[in-house]
Amino acid sequence: MGRTKSEINELKRKVNSLELETSKMKKEIKENTQQIDRLTDAKIIDMLQETNSTYSSRPRYSYEEISNATGKSTGYISNIAKENGLSRRAIKVVSE
């Protein structure tokens, strides 16, 4: 009986250790994912600001091209553009 109890306690310690390790890994994954998202957003902003040439104000990349390059949806690209004042559509003023 004493041996079984010590084996159970040892297994419980291993389980606790693994749960702690798993928790740390999940936290690290979350932090890395957030960093990837920040870097992707920065790349999107750079691509939105890029023009064909120094003499042209036309954008170099379409939302579709940026979407394909970054793996984000065109709607997401549009939202990032809007949040950063880079939207390509003129804002409609609603008058009453």
Secondary structure as GFF3:
##gff-version 3
##sequence-region A 1 96
A	DSSP	alpha_helix	2	49	.	.	.	ID=ss1
A	DSSP	alpha_helix	63	70	.	.	.	ID=ss2
A	DSSP	alpha_helix	74	83	.	.	.	ID=ss3
###
